[in-house]
């Protein structure tokens, strides 16, 4: 969805391309920034954990 948005497609076009409802695309686009920030934070935490030499499983969150 984000790739299509970056290519300049409008919400209606994205909904058609992905075969999902227009309202669902709107909701996903509203939460995309916070979702990406959360994923980035989790990746940074896992990387820091690994760089400290820990090799056990990382807790889910």
C-alpha positions in Angstrom: 0.0 0.0 0.0 2.8 2.4 0.9 4.6 1.7 -2.4 1.5 2.5 -4.3 1.0 5.7 -2.4 4.6 6.6 -3.0 3.9 6.1 -6.7 1.2 8.7 -6.5 -1.9 6.6 -6.5 -4.9 7.9 -4.8 -6.8 6.1 -2.1 -9.5 4.8 -4.4 -6.9 3.5 -6.9 -5.0 1.7 -4.1 -8.2 0.1 -2.9 -8.9 -1.2 -6.4 -5.3 -2.4 -6.9 -5.4 -4.3 -3.6 -9.0 -5.4 -3.8 -9.8 -3.9 -0.4 -12.4 -1.4 0.8 -11.7 2.3 0.4 -12.4 2.8 4.2 -9.8 0.1 5.0 -7.2 1.9 2.9 -8.0 5.1 4.7 -7.6 3.5 8.1 -4.4 1.8 7.2 -2.9 5.0 5.8 -3.8 6.8 9.0 -1.9 4.3 11.1 1.0 3.7 8.8 3.3 6.3 10.3 2.9 5.1 13.8 3.2 1.4 12.7 6.5 2.2 10.9 7.8 4.1 13.9 7.0 1.1 16.2 8.7 -1.4 13.8 11.7 0.8 13.6 11.9 1.0 17.4 11.6 -2.8 17.7 14.4 -3.4 15.1 16.7 -0.9 16.9 16.0 -2.6 20.2 16.7 -6.1 18.8 19.9 -4.9 17.1 21.2 -3.3 20.3 20.4 -6.5 22.2 22.3 -8.6 19.7 25.2 -6.1 19.6 25.5 -6.4 23.4 26.3 -10.1 22.8 23.1 -11.6 23.9 22.1 -14.7 21.8 18.9 -15.8 23.6 15.5 -15.2 22.2 14.2 -11.5 22.4 11.0 -11.0 24.2 7.9 -10.4 22.2 6.2 -7.1 22.6 
